[in-house]
């Protein structure tokens, strides 16, 4: 005969067994769910990895596909130039930083000319280094206020070729970035910066000549008062611009 205690014990045992079975089922369900979640995470990681580059990559159209007048960031089309954008610092004749950040923008046609000239320089062991490229018209007005002398600063009423995206202020460096001696610093306003000034060491005269003859052979024109300034001739009649580049 089963006594009450025995019946109770069996009953409790059955409840425990049943509970265990249920827990095991649930655990199986959770485990399946987890596996699905992990699989789905893995899937997401793969998809994300594929998506991130195309979502973040800046679309840079080929230079050859652009109209000549389009403004381009030169660094998007060549890694071979050197930059020291002087107006993004206060180390310039204005003694003021007039650009939020240093970028070299020029018209597409100017970029093509610069890349060709730089290729020729690199074959001889040099690179073009930029001090200034496109310059917004408002910055031209600031410069004119400080130096209202057309020998050194273009009158903003007419505009500078810099405002048109066709002028660059440059020097040469060796391939490792060492500047060549050009006799004066950039933006030295005096006779010594003129092409006609020859009371300079032969090395300086040779460096200026190398810069000038090569730039001229690729369609750039020098001006008499500044050894560093070159105008790309096809842009001389372009319109003055006043956009400012992003500094992200
Ligand atoms: Zn210039």
py3Dmol code that shows the C-alpha trace and the ligand (Angstrom):
import py3Dmol

protein = """\
ATOM      1  CA  UNK A   1       0.000   0.000   0.000  1.00  0.00           C
ATOM      2  CA  UNK A   2       1.251   3.475  -0.838  1.00  0.00           C
ATOM      3  CA  UNK A   3       1.134   5.798   2.009  1.00  0.00           C
ATOM      4  CA  UNK A   4       0.452   9.465   1.645  1.00  0.00           C
ATOM      5  CA  UNK A   5       4.154  10.404   1.942  1.00  0.00           C
ATOM      6  CA  UNK A   6       5.108   8.075  -0.908  1.00  0.00           C
ATOM      7  CA  UNK A   7       2.326   9.449  -3.132  1.00  0.00           C
ATOM      8  CA  UNK A   8       3.442  12.980  -2.392  1.00  0.00           C
ATOM      9  CA  UNK A   9       7.078  12.154  -3.154  1.00  0.00           C
ATOM     10  CA  UNK A  10       6.175  10.653  -6.530  1.00  0.00           C
ATOM     11  CA  UNK A  11       3.954  13.610  -7.310  1.00  0.00           C
ATOM     12  CA  UNK A  12       6.732  16.096  -6.466  1.00  0.00           C
ATOM     13  CA  UNK A  13       9.198  14.040  -8.540  1.00  0.00           C
ATOM     14  CA  UNK A  14       6.834  14.126 -11.538  1.00  0.00           C
ATOM     15  CA  UNK A  15       6.449  17.896 -11.203  1.00  0.00           C
ATOM     16  CA  UNK A  16      10.249  18.309 -11.058  1.00  0.00           C
ATOM     17  CA  UNK A  17      10.759  16.068 -14.105  1.00  0.00           C
ATOM     18  CA  UNK A  18       8.111  17.937 -16.032  1.00  0.00           C
ATOM     19  CA  UNK A  19       9.664  21.276 -15.078  1.00  0.00           C
ATOM     20  CA  UNK A  20      13.100  20.066 -16.166  1.00  0.00           C
ATOM     21  CA  UNK A  21      11.755  18.895 -19.544  1.00  0.00           C
ATOM     22  CA  UNK A  22      10.077  22.265 -20.104  1.00  0.00           C
ATOM     23  CA  UNK A  23      13.249  24.111 -19.135  1.00  0.00           C
ATOM     24  CA  UNK A  24      15.233  21.988 -21.519  1.00  0.00           C
ATOM     25  CA  UNK A  25      12.780  22.774 -24.333  1.00  0.00           C
ATOM     26  CA  UNK A  26      13.010  26.480 -23.581  1.00  0.00           C
ATOM     27  CA  UNK A  27      16.763  26.319 -23.449  1.00  0.00           C
ATOM     28  CA  UNK A  28      16.706  24.595 -26.833  1.00  0.00           C
ATOM     29  CA  UNK A  29      14.519  27.410 -28.208  1.00  0.00           C
ATOM     30  CA  UNK A  30      16.779  30.108 -26.723  1.00  0.00           C
ATOM     31  CA  UNK A  31      19.835  28.367 -28.030  1.00  0.00           C
ATOM     32  CA  UNK A  32      18.315  28.233 -31.528  1.00  0.00           C
ATOM     33  CA  UNK A  33      17.353  31.882 -31.245  1.00  0.00           C
ATOM     34  CA  UNK A  34      20.892  32.791 -30.165  1.00  0.00           C
ATOM     35  CA  UNK A  35      22.381  30.923 -33.072  1.00  0.00           C
ATOM     36  CA  UNK A  36      20.056  32.743 -35.445  1.00  0.00           C
ATOM     37  CA  UNK A  37      20.938  36.059 -33.838  1.00  0.00           C
ATOM     38  CA  UNK A  38      24.667  35.356 -34.143  1.00  0.00           C
ATOM     39  CA  UNK A  39      24.223  34.221 -37.744  1.00  0.00           C
ATOM     40  CA  UNK A  40      22.282  37.356 -38.468  1.00  0.00           C
ATOM     41  CA  UNK A  41      24.953  39.497 -36.754  1.00  0.00           C
ATOM     42  CA  UNK A  42      27.659  37.867 -38.804  1.00  0.00           C
ATOM     43  CA  UNK A  43      25.602  38.510 -41.895  1.00  0.00           C
ATOM     44  CA  UNK A  44      25.211  42.145 -40.883  1.00  0.00           C
ATOM     45  CA  UNK A  45      28.924  42.582 -40.270  1.00  0.00           C
ATOM     46  CA  UNK A  46      29.698  41.256 -43.732  1.00  0.00           C
ATOM     47  CA  UNK A  47      27.065  43.474 -45.329  1.00  0.00           C
ATOM     48  CA  UNK A  48      28.195  46.528 -43.366  1.00  0.00           C
ATOM     49  CA  UNK A  49      31.813  45.972 -44.293  1.00  0.00           C
ATOM     50  CA  UNK A  50      30.777  45.967 -47.920  1.00  0.00           C
ATOM     51  CA  UNK A  51      28.579  49.024 -47.525  1.00  0.00           C
ATOM     52  CA  UNK A  52      30.880  51.319 -45.514  1.00  0.00           C
ATOM     53  CA  UNK A  53      33.471  52.043 -48.206  1.00  0.00           C
ATOM     54  CA  UNK A  54      30.963  52.962 -50.891  1.00  0.00           C
ATOM     55  CA  UNK A  55      28.874  55.016 -48.435  1.00  0.00           C
ATOM     56  CA  UNK A  56      31.875  56.966 -47.130  1.00  0.00           C
ATOM     57  CA  UNK A  57      33.990  57.204 -50.255  1.00  0.00           C
ATOM     58  CA  UNK A  58      33.963  60.666 -51.788  1.00  0.00           C
ATOM     59  CA  UNK A  59      32.983  60.479 -55.423  1.00  0.00           C
ATOM     60  CA  UNK A  60      35.904  61.860 -57.404  1.00  0.00           C
ATOM     61  CA  UNK A  61      35.228  61.977 -61.131  1.00  0.00           C
ATOM     62  CA  UNK A  62      38.195  61.450 -63.465  1.00  0.00           C
ATOM     63  CA  UNK A  63      39.924  64.727 -64.322  1.00  0.00           C
ATOM     64  CA  UNK A  64      39.580  64.047 -68.048  1.00  0.00           C
ATOM     65  CA  UNK A  65      35.778  63.831 -67.690  1.00  0.00           C
ATOM     66  CA  UNK A  66      35.426  67.322 -66.188  1.00  0.00           C
ATOM     67  CA  UNK A  67      34.812  70.570 -68.049  1.00  0.00           C
ATOM     68  CA  UNK A  68      37.922  72.804 -68.032  1.00  0.00           C
ATOM     69  CA  UNK A  69      36.215  75.382 -65.794  1.00  0.00           C
ATOM     70  CA  UNK A  70      35.352  72.986 -62.922  1.00  0.00           C
ATOM     71  CA  UNK A  71      37.148  73.716 -59.679  1.00  0.00           C
ATOM     72  CA  UNK A  72      39.021  70.676 -58.346  1.00  0.00           C
ATOM     73  CA  UNK A  73      41.053  69.909 -55.229  1.00  0.00           C
ATOM     74  CA  UNK A  74      44.472  69.184 -56.694  1.00  0.00           C
ATOM     75  CA  UNK A  75      45.362  66.625 -53.985  1.00  0.00           C
ATOM     76  CA  UNK A  76      42.449  64.461 -55.228  1.00  0.00           C
ATOM     77  CA  UNK A  77      44.299  63.954 -58.509  1.00  0.00           C
ATOM     78  CA  UNK A  78      47.956  63.617 -57.529  1.00  0.00           C
ATOM     79  CA  UNK A  79      49.992  62.698 -54.455  1.00  0.00           C
ATOM     80  CA  UNK A  80      53.174  64.076 -55.985  1.00  0.00           C
ATOM     81  CA  UNK A  81      52.911  67.732 -54.948  1.00  0.00           C
ATOM     82  CA  UNK A  82      54.108  69.412 -51.752  1.00  0.00           C
ATOM     83  CA  UNK A  83      51.905  71.960 -49.959  1.00  0.00           C
ATOM     84  CA  UNK A  84      52.593  74.760 -47.504  1.00  0.00           C
ATOM     85  CA  UNK A  85      49.549  76.988 -47.864  1.00  0.00           C
ATOM     86  CA  UNK A  86      50.829  80.225 -46.361  1.00  0.00           C
ATOM     87  CA  UNK A  87      47.479  82.029 -46.007  1.00  0.00           C
ATOM     88  CA  UNK A  88      46.174  79.248 -43.758  1.00  0.00           C
ATOM     89  CA  UNK A  89      48.856  80.431 -41.289  1.00  0.00           C
ATOM     90  CA  UNK A  90      49.865  83.906 -40.138  1.00  0.00           C
ATOM     91  CA  UNK A  91      53.294  83.467 -41.767  1.00  0.00           C
ATOM     92  CA  UNK A  92      52.487  85.753 -44.711  1.00  0.00           C
ATOM     93  CA  UNK A  93      52.627  89.445 -45.583  1.00  0.00           C
ATOM     94  CA  UNK A  94      49.154  89.994 -44.093  1.00  0.00           C
ATOM     95  CA  UNK A  95      50.383  88.630 -40.736  1.00  0.00           C
ATOM     96  CA  UNK A  96      46.943  87.044 -40.521  1.00  0.00           C
ATOM     97  CA  UNK A  97      45.397  83.644 -41.225  1.00  0.00           C
ATOM     98  CA  UNK A  98      42.839  84.284 -43.952  1.00  0.00           C
ATOM     99  CA  UNK A  99      41.946  80.657 -44.828  1.00  0.00           C
ATOM    100  CA  UNK A 100      40.312  78.358 -42.269  1.00  0.00           C
ATOM    101  CA  UNK A 101      42.427  75.516 -43.656  1.00  0.00           C
ATOM    102  CA  UNK A 102      45.014  75.121 -46.373  1.00  0.00           C
ATOM    103  CA  UNK A 103      43.685  73.566 -49.570  1.00  0.00           C
ATOM    104  CA  UNK A 104      44.855  73.896 -53.167  1.00  0.00           C
ATOM    105  CA  UNK A 105      41.895  74.321 -55.518  1.00  0.00           C
ATOM    106  CA  UNK A 106      42.335  75.199 -59.197  1.00  0.00           C
ATOM    107  CA  UNK A 107      40.286  74.860 -62.390  1.00  0.00           C
ATOM    108  CA  UNK A 108      40.409  71.370 -63.929  1.00  0.00           C
ATOM    109  CA  UNK A 109      42.360  72.694 -66.915  1.00  0.00           C
ATOM    110  CA  UNK A 110      44.979  74.240 -64.590  1.00  0.00           C
ATOM    111  CA  UNK A 111      45.248  70.956 -62.658  1.00  0.00           C
ATOM    112  CA  UNK A 112      46.045  69.096 -65.878  1.00  0.00           C
ATOM    113  CA  UNK A 113      48.800  71.614 -66.718  1.00  0.00           C
ATOM    114  CA  UNK A 114      50.251  71.407 -63.209  1.00  0.00           C
ATOM    115  CA  UNK A 115      50.327  67.605 -63.212  1.00  0.00           C
ATOM    116  CA  UNK A 116      52.151  67.598 -66.560  1.00  0.00           C
ATOM    117  CA  UNK A 117      54.681  70.180 -65.367  1.00  0.00           C
ATOM    118  CA  UNK A 118      55.233  68.277 -62.116  1.00  0.00           C
ATOM    119  CA  UNK A 119      55.852  65.050 -64.019  1.00  0.00           C
ATOM    120  CA  UNK A 120      58.594  66.836 -65.971  1.00  0.00           C
ATOM    121  CA  UNK A 121      60.103  68.238 -62.752  1.00  0.00           C
ATOM    122  CA  UNK A 122      60.039  64.807 -61.094  1.00  0.00           C
ATOM    123  CA  UNK A 123      61.995  63.281 -63.966  1.00  0.00           C
ATOM    124  CA  UNK A 124      64.747  65.764 -62.999  1.00  0.00           C
ATOM    125  CA  UNK A 125      64.442  65.058 -59.244  1.00  0.00           C
ATOM    126  CA  UNK A 126      62.152  67.914 -58.151  1.00  0.00           C
ATOM    127  CA  UNK A 127      58.535  68.564 -57.167  1.00  0.00           C
ATOM    128  CA  UNK A 128      56.285  71.618 -57.216  1.00  0.00           C
ATOM    129  CA  UNK A 129      55.506  73.026 -53.782  1.00  0.00           C
ATOM    130  CA  UNK A 130      52.479  75.316 -53.416  1.00  0.00           C
ATOM    131  CA  UNK A 131      52.160  78.434 -51.265  1.00  0.00           C
ATOM    132  CA  UNK A 132      48.802  79.523 -52.723  1.00  0.00           C
ATOM    133  CA  UNK A 133      46.373  78.403 -55.428  1.00  0.00           C
ATOM    134  CA  UNK A 134      42.764  79.518 -55.973  1.00  0.00           C
ATOM    135  CA  UNK A 135      41.990  82.477 -53.731  1.00  0.00           C
ATOM    136  CA  UNK A 136      38.416  83.608 -52.982  1.00  0.00           C
ATOM    137  CA  UNK A 137      37.620  87.145 -54.192  1.00  0.00           C
ATOM    138  CA  UNK A 138      36.833  88.316 -50.631  1.00  0.00           C
ATOM    139  CA  UNK A 139      40.382  87.402 -49.592  1.00  0.00           C
ATOM    140  CA  UNK A 140      41.678  89.443 -52.532  1.00  0.00           C
ATOM    141  CA  UNK A 141      39.794  92.464 -51.127  1.00  0.00           C
ATOM    142  CA  UNK A 142      41.452  91.964 -47.714  1.00  0.00           C
ATOM    143  CA  UNK A 143      44.890  91.825 -49.351  1.00  0.00           C
ATOM    144  CA  UNK A 144      44.234  94.967 -51.402  1.00  0.00           C
ATOM    145  CA  UNK A 145      43.198  96.838 -48.263  1.00  0.00           C
ATOM    146  CA  UNK A 146      46.572  96.055 -46.696  1.00  0.00           C
ATOM    147  CA  UNK A 147      48.738  96.443 -49.838  1.00  0.00           C
ATOM    148  CA  UNK A 148      46.923  98.659 -52.409  1.00  0.00           C
ATOM    149  CA  UNK A 149      49.808  98.390 -54.872  1.00  0.00           C
ATOM    150  CA  UNK A 150      49.097  96.648 -58.198  1.00  0.00           C
ATOM    151  CA  UNK A 151      52.746  95.613 -58.530  1.00  0.00           C
ATOM    152  CA  UNK A 152      52.251  93.187 -55.622  1.00  0.00           C
ATOM    153  CA  UNK A 153      48.505  92.626 -55.204  1.00  0.00           C
ATOM    154  CA  UNK A 154      45.921  92.516 -57.984  1.00  0.00           C
ATOM    155  CA  UNK A 155      43.163  95.097 -57.639  1.00  0.00           C
ATOM    156  CA  UNK A 156      39.984  93.198 -56.640  1.00  0.00           C
ATOM    157  CA  UNK A 157      37.964  95.488 -58.924  1.00  0.00           C
ATOM    158  CA  UNK A 158      39.569  93.584 -61.795  1.00  0.00           C
ATOM    159  CA  UNK A 159      40.369  90.375 -59.922  1.00  0.00           C
ATOM    160  CA  UNK A 160      43.514  88.278 -59.709  1.00  0.00           C
ATOM    161  CA  UNK A 161      44.131  85.159 -61.781  1.00  0.00           C
ATOM    162  CA  UNK A 162      44.249  83.473 -58.349  1.00  0.00           C
ATOM    163  CA  UNK A 163      40.533  84.386 -58.030  1.00  0.00           C
ATOM    164  CA  UNK A 164      39.952  82.690 -61.396  1.00  0.00           C
ATOM    165  CA  UNK A 165      41.570  79.387 -60.351  1.00  0.00           C
ATOM    166  CA  UNK A 166      44.369  79.828 -62.868  1.00  0.00           C
ATOM    167  CA  UNK A 167      47.295  81.190 -60.828  1.00  0.00           C
ATOM    168  CA  UNK A 168      49.614  79.411 -58.433  1.00  0.00           C
ATOM    169  CA  UNK A 169      52.391  80.568 -56.117  1.00  0.00           C
ATOM    170  CA  UNK A 170      55.051  77.887 -56.149  1.00  0.00           C
ATOM    171  CA  UNK A 171      58.624  76.888 -55.603  1.00  0.00           C
ATOM    172  CA  UNK A 172      60.567  73.669 -56.154  1.00  0.00           C
ATOM    173  CA  UNK A 173      61.689  71.046 -53.672  1.00  0.00           C
ATOM    174  CA  UNK A 174      63.855  67.984 -54.042  1.00  0.00           C
ATOM    175  CA  UNK A 175      61.947  64.690 -54.153  1.00  0.00           C
ATOM    176  CA  UNK A 176      62.281  64.419 -50.358  1.00  0.00           C
ATOM    177  CA  UNK A 177      60.711  67.867 -49.855  1.00  0.00           C
ATOM    178  CA  UNK A 178      63.765  70.110 -49.290  1.00  0.00           C
ATOM    179  CA  UNK A 179      63.106  73.574 -50.751  1.00  0.00           C
ATOM    180  CA  UNK A 180      65.448  74.906 -53.414  1.00  0.00           C
ATOM    181  CA  UNK A 181      67.044  78.305 -52.736  1.00  0.00           C
ATOM    182  CA  UNK A 182      65.189  80.934 -54.782  1.00  0.00           C
ATOM    183  CA  UNK A 183      66.983  83.922 -53.226  1.00  0.00           C
ATOM    184  CA  UNK A 184      64.040  85.364 -51.269  1.00  0.00           C
ATOM    185  CA  UNK A 185      61.162  84.063 -49.208  1.00  0.00           C
ATOM    186  CA  UNK A 186      57.681  83.794 -50.767  1.00  0.00           C
ATOM    187  CA  UNK A 187      55.867  87.162 -50.716  1.00  0.00           C
ATOM    188  CA  UNK A 188      59.075  89.162 -50.463  1.00  0.00           C
ATOM    189  CA  UNK A 189      57.988  92.495 -51.905  1.00  0.00           C
ATOM    190  CA  UNK A 190      61.145  93.994 -53.313  1.00  0.00           C
ATOM    191  CA  UNK A 191      63.491  94.086 -56.307  1.00  0.00           C
ATOM    192  CA  UNK A 192      65.237  90.888 -55.260  1.00  0.00           C
ATOM    193  CA  UNK A 193      62.098  88.881 -56.081  1.00  0.00           C
ATOM    194  CA  UNK A 194      62.019  90.128 -59.689  1.00  0.00           C
ATOM    195  CA  UNK A 195      63.022  87.861 -62.563  1.00  0.00           C
ATOM    196  CA  UNK A 196      65.212  90.667 -63.936  1.00  0.00           C
ATOM    197  CA  UNK A 197      67.230  90.893 -60.716  1.00  0.00           C
ATOM    198  CA  UNK A 198      70.431  88.967 -61.331  1.00  0.00           C
ATOM    199  CA  UNK A 199      72.699  89.981 -58.451  1.00  0.00           C
ATOM    200  CA  UNK A 200      72.190  86.555 -56.916  1.00  0.00           C
ATOM    201  CA  UNK A 201      74.285  83.384 -56.481  1.00  0.00           C
ATOM    202  CA  UNK A 202      74.460  81.251 -59.633  1.00  0.00           C
ATOM    203  CA  UNK A 203      72.605  78.440 -57.856  1.00  0.00           C
ATOM    204  CA  UNK A 204      69.630  80.739 -57.187  1.00  0.00           C
ATOM    205  CA  UNK A 205      69.607  81.967 -60.786  1.00  0.00           C
ATOM    206  CA  UNK A 206      69.708  78.349 -62.011  1.00  0.00           C
ATOM    207  CA  UNK A 207      66.831  77.358 -59.709  1.00  0.00           C
ATOM    208  CA  UNK A 208      64.647  80.261 -60.859  1.00  0.00           C
ATOM    209  CA  UNK A 209      65.479  79.475 -64.485  1.00  0.00           C
ATOM    210  CA  UNK A 210      64.570  75.805 -64.064  1.00  0.00           C
ATOM    211  CA  UNK A 211      61.206  76.777 -62.535  1.00  0.00           C
ATOM    212  CA  UNK A 212      60.444  79.423 -65.169  1.00  0.00           C
ATOM    213  CA  UNK A 213      61.494  77.565 -68.319  1.00  0.00           C
ATOM    214  CA  UNK A 214      59.676  74.375 -67.308  1.00  0.00           C
ATOM    215  CA  UNK A 215      56.480  76.162 -66.274  1.00  0.00           C
ATOM    216  CA  UNK A 216      56.497  78.192 -69.485  1.00  0.00           C
ATOM    217  CA  UNK A 217      56.903  75.056 -71.580  1.00  0.00           C
ATOM    218  CA  UNK A 218      53.603  73.782 -70.104  1.00  0.00           C
ATOM    219  CA  UNK A 219      51.582  76.946 -70.810  1.00  0.00           C
ATOM    220  CA  UNK A 220      52.220  78.925 -67.617  1.00  0.00           C
ATOM    221  CA  UNK A 221      53.255  82.565 -67.777  1.00  0.00           C
ATOM    222  CA  UNK A 222      55.536  84.347 -65.295  1.00  0.00           C
ATOM    223  CA  UNK A 223      55.069  87.911 -64.062  1.00  0.00           C
ATOM    224  CA  UNK A 224      58.000  90.305 -63.726  1.00  0.00           C
ATOM    225  CA  UNK A 225      57.773  91.095 -59.979  1.00  0.00           C
ATOM    226  CA  UNK A 226      57.435  87.666 -58.306  1.00  0.00           C
ATOM    227  CA  UNK A 227      59.558  84.571 -59.039  1.00  0.00           C
ATOM    228  CA  UNK A 228      56.894  82.346 -57.382  1.00  0.00           C
ATOM    229  CA  UNK A 229      53.776  83.418 -59.330  1.00  0.00           C
ATOM    230  CA  UNK A 230      52.564  81.607 -62.467  1.00  0.00           C
ATOM    231  CA  UNK A 231      49.370  82.144 -64.484  1.00  0.00           C
ATOM    232  CA  UNK A 232      47.974  79.325 -66.563  1.00  0.00           C
ATOM    233  CA  UNK A 233      47.321  81.123 -69.834  1.00  0.00           C
ATOM    234  CA  UNK A 234      44.064  79.369 -70.898  1.00  0.00           C
ATOM    235  CA  UNK A 235      42.365  80.705 -67.731  1.00  0.00           C
ATOM    236  CA  UNK A 236      43.201  84.401 -68.110  1.00  0.00           C
ATOM    237  CA  UNK A 237      39.668  85.280 -69.249  1.00  0.00           C
ATOM    238  CA  UNK A 238      37.852  83.018 -66.787  1.00  0.00           C
ATOM    239  CA  UNK A 239      35.439  84.535 -64.292  1.00  0.00           C
ATOM    240  CA  UNK A 240      36.455  85.551 -60.782  1.00  0.00           C
ATOM    241  CA  UNK A 241      35.084  83.172 -58.125  1.00  0.00           C
ATOM    242  CA  UNK A 242      34.368  83.547 -54.443  1.00  0.00           C
ATOM    243  CA  UNK A 243      33.549  80.103 -53.050  1.00  0.00           C
ATOM    244  CA  UNK A 244      35.322  78.875 -49.925  1.00  0.00           C
ATOM    245  CA  UNK A 245      36.263  75.217 -49.564  1.00  0.00           C
ATOM    246  CA  UNK A 246      35.055  72.953 -46.754  1.00  0.00           C
ATOM    247  CA  UNK A 247      37.396  72.320 -43.847  1.00  0.00           C
ATOM    248  CA  UNK A 248      35.942  69.029 -42.487  1.00  0.00           C
TER     249      UNK A 248
END
"""
ligand_1 = """\
1
ZN
Zn 50.439 84.760 -56.904
"""
view = py3Dmol.view(width=600, height=400)
view.addModel(protein, "pdb")
view.setStyle({"model": 0}, {"cartoon": {"style": "trace"}})
view.addModel(ligand_1, "xyz")
view.setStyle({"model": 1}, {"stick": {}})
view.zoomTo()
view.show()
